[in-house]
Amino acid sequence: MPGDGQPDFAKLTIQYIPDRKILESKSLKLYLWSFRNQGVFHEHAANSILDDLVKVLEPRWCKVTAEFSIRGGISITVEAEHKK
């Protein structure tokens, strides 16, 4: 839960079909680091990442899958997808 002070970890899978722009790995790493100290819900994190990628890259298709680690006996996987 956001704000409880406990860290969350997730495996992120980002898939996209580019149009005119591509994603640089260093820029992605720095962007993802910006989430380190934010207290956000899992669904919000995945959708925010997708929205930001779509805004910057304008891809033909993009999908973000976030597999969050188990917390309180519950594992959560969030998928967010965009098509032009």
trRosetta pair geometry for C-beta under 8 A, 3 or more apart (Angstrom, degrees):
i j d omega theta_ij theta_ji phi_ij phi_ji
1 4 4.9 77 72 -22 91 124
1 41 8.0 -13 -138 -98 47 77
2 39 3.4 111 -168 157 86 90
2 40 5.6 54 -95 -69 128 9
2 41 6.0 -72 -29 -53 115 59
3 39 4.4 88 -51 176 57 159
4 39 7.8 140 13 -139 54 122
6 71 7.3 131 120 -140 137 130
8 42 7.4 -139 177 -84 156 90
8 68 5.9 -24 -178 -152 112 112
8 69 6.8 180 -164 41 62 95
8 71 6.9 -53 -111 -44 88 145
9 68 7.2 133 83 -154 44 61
9 69 4.5 34 66 -10 92 129
10 42 7.5 141 -82 -136 139 98
10 45 7.6 153 9 111 159 145
10 66 4.7 2 174 -172 143 91
10 67 6.0 149 -162 72 78 43
10 68 4.5 -38 -95 -93 98 60
10 69 6.8 -126 -78 -13 46 73
11 66 7.5 155 74 -155 46 44
11 67 4.5 -10 54 57 96 105
12 32 7.3 -142 21 -122 160 135
12 49 7.4 -105 -143 170 135 171
12 64 6.8 -26 -161 -164 96 90
12 65 7.2 148 -157 81 46 55
12 66 5.5 -11 -102 -103 74 74
12 67 8.0 -160 -71 23 30 70
13 63 7.9 -8 110 111 92 92
13 64 7.4 153 81 -157 55 42
13 65 4.3 -3 55 56 104 104
13 66 8.0 -157 25 -68 67 35
13 67 7.7 41 -5 -7 102 101
14 23 7.5 -41 124 61 140 171
14 28 7.6 -139 33 -146 161 140
14 49 7.6 -110 -94 149 115 123
14 53 7.0 -178 -153 -98 126 162
14 62 7.5 -15 -170 -165 83 93
14 63 7.6 165 -153 86 41 53
14 64 5.5 -6 -105 -107 74 75
15 62 7.1 162 91 -152 56 46
15 63 4.7 -3 60 56 100 97
15 65 7.9 28 2 -1 102 101
16 23 7.3 94 45 -13 139 125
16 53 7.0 -141 -70 157 148 131
16 57 6.7 29 161 119 160 156
16 59 4.4 -68 -176 -142 117 167
16 60 7.9 133 177 50 78 66
16 61 6.3 176 -150 94 56 58
16 62 4.0 0 -106 -106 102 79
16 63 7.2 -178 -74 21 60 58
17 59 5.9 128 71 176 53 106
17 60 4.3 -51 97 63 108 108
17 61 4.4 41 26 43 108 94
17 62 7.6 -129 27 -62 61 56
18 21 6.4 -140 -157 76 108 42
18 22 5.1 -28 -104 -87 155 73
18 57 6.7 -94 -124 179 80 115
18 59 5.5 -73 -111 -121 36 90
18 60 7.1 40 101 7 13 91
19 57 7.5 134 28 152 89 78
19 58 5.5 -61 41 112 135 88
19 59 5.8 178 -11 -133 88 33
19 60 5.3 132 -68 -42 88 80
19 84 7.8 76 -67 -48 130 153
20 58 7.1 3 38 78 92 115
21 56 7.2 -123 116 139 152 72
21 57 4.8 -150 88 -143 113 61
21 58 6.5 85 25 43 117 87
21 59 7.8 -98 66 -70 86 69
22 57 7.4 45 -116 -135 14 111
23 27 7.0 -137 -171 73 69 112
23 28 5.6 53 168 -58 114 119
23 53 7.2 -19 -87 -139 131 103
23 57 6.2 -36 -62 -86 89 133
24 27 4.3 74 74 11 100 111
24 28 6.8 -172 89 -11 50 86
25 28 5.5 -55 -148 36 33 114
25 29 6.3 37 155 -23 67 103
26 29 5.6 -50 -148 33 33 113
26 30 6.5 29 156 -14 65 105
27 30 5.9 -56 -148 39 31 108
27 31 6.2 34 153 -21 65 109
28 31 5.6 -57 -147 38 30 114
28 32 6.2 28 157 -18 67 106
29 32 6.0 -57 -147 37 28 107
29 33 6.5 34 153 -24 62 104
30 33 5.6 -49 -151 28 33 117
30 34 7.3 45 148 -31 59 94
31 34 5.8 -46 -169 12 38 116
31 52 7.2 173 -172 129 135 146
32 35 6.0 -45 -171 20 50 112
32 49 7.8 28 -100 -115 81 121
33 36 5.6 -10 -172 -25 56 116
34 38 7.5 32 139 -22 66 124
35 38 5.2 -73 -152 33 52 118
35 40 7.3 -73 -150 28 96 126
35 45 6.2 77 -147 -139 139 110
38 45 7.9 147 94 -97 122 99
40 44 4.5 -120 175 89 108 123
40 45 5.0 134 99 -61 123 85
40 48 7.3 -30 171 -2 163 145
41 44 4.5 89 60 6 84 107
41 45 7.1 -150 92 -10 43 85
42 45 5.8 -56 -152 31 31 112
42 46 6.6 23 157 -12 66 106
42 66 6.5 -174 -173 107 91 130
42 68 5.2 -73 -121 -36 131 151
42 76 5.1 85 107 110 173 142
42 78 5.4 170 142 -27 99 136
43 46 6.1 -58 -150 39 31 107
43 47 6.2 21 158 -10 67 113
43 78 5.3 -176 -101 -124 56 142
44 47 6.0 -63 -143 45 28 105
44 48 5.9 32 158 -24 66 110
45 48 5.9 -57 -145 35 25 111
45 49 6.5 25 157 -18 62 106
45 66 6.4 128 100 -130 108 174
45 78 7.7 120 68 61 86 152
46 49 5.9 -56 -152 34 29 110
46 50 6.5 27 153 -15 64 107
46 64 5.3 172 -166 111 82 116
46 65 7.7 2 -140 -140 126 16
46 66 4.3 -132 -86 7 109 130
46 78 4.0 -162 -4 110 160 126
46 79 7.3 -96 171 -97 147 7
46 80 4.8 156 139 -10 100 120
47 50 5.6 -52 -146 39 35 112
47 51 6.1 37 155 -21 67 106
47 78 7.8 -82 -33 159 77 131
47 80 4.9 169 -92 -104 60 153
48 51 5.7 -53 -143 37 30 111
48 52 6.2 27 158 -17 64 108
49 52 6.0 -58 -147 38 27 108
49 53 6.3 26 156 -17 64 109
49 64 5.1 147 96 -142 114 164
49 66 7.6 123 30 -58 144 124
49 80 7.6 138 67 55 87 138
50 53 5.9 -60 -148 38 29 109
50 54 6.2 26 158 -17 66 109
50 62 6.3 153 -148 117 83 115
50 63 7.7 -15 -113 -144 116 23
50 64 4.5 -133 -68 10 92 127
50 80 4.1 -120 -25 112 154 127
50 81 7.4 -92 -139 -63 145 12
50 82 6.0 156 175 -24 110 113
51 54 5.9 -58 -147 38 27 109
51 55 6.2 29 155 -22 64 109
52 55 5.7 -54 -146 35 30 114
52 56 6.3 15 161 -8 65 111
53 56 6.2 -66 -145 44 27 100
53 57 5.5 -10 174 12 69 120
53 59 7.2 -8 143 -2 97 122
53 62 5.6 -179 112 -174 124 155
53 64 7.2 150 16 -57 144 121
54 57 6.7 -64 -117 53 19 88
54 58 7.0 66 -179 -92 54 33
54 59 6.6 -90 -115 30 61 88
54 62 5.8 -153 -77 42 84 146
54 82 4.9 -44 -89 111 135 177
55 58 7.8 -9 177 -60 14 67
57 62 7.2 116 75 -74 133 141
59 62 4.6 104 63 -50 139 105
59 82 7.4 104 69 90 101 116
59 84 7.6 -144 108 -40 50 109
60 83 7.7 -5 153 -152 59 60
60 84 5.2 -75 -148 8 49 126
61 81 7.7 -10 -171 -171 86 91
61 82 6.8 170 -152 91 43 65
61 83 5.3 -1 -109 -110 85 68
61 84 7.0 -97 -61 2 58 83
62 81 7.2 172 93 -151 52 51
62 82 4.7 6 55 52 92 105
63 79 6.7 -8 -172 -168 101 94
63 80 7.1 165 -153 86 54 48
63 81 4.5 -6 -106 -106 87 85
63 82 7.5 -164 -71 24 49 63
64 79 7.3 163 85 -151 52 46
64 80 4.9 -3 56 57 97 96
64 81 7.8 -164 25 -73 60 46
65 77 6.7 -2 -173 -176 92 98
65 78 7.3 167 -152 86 46 50
65 79 5.0 -9 -104 -102 79 81
66 77 7.0 169 86 -153 50 51
66 78 4.7 -3 56 56 100 96
66 79 7.9 -172 23 -74 65 38
67 75 7.5 4 -174 174 80 109
67 77 4.8 -8 -107 -108 70 93
68 71 7.4 -44 142 0 111 109
68 75 6.7 174 83 -164 73 64
68 76 4.6 5 48 65 119 90
68 77 7.2 -161 19 -80 72 41
68 78 7.4 40 -15 0 107 98
69 75 7.1 -73 174 -122 22 89
70 73 6.7 1 -180 -130 109 12
70 74 6.7 155 -150 73 72 26
70 75 4.6 -48 -87 -73 76 87
71 74 6.5 -33 69 61 61 78
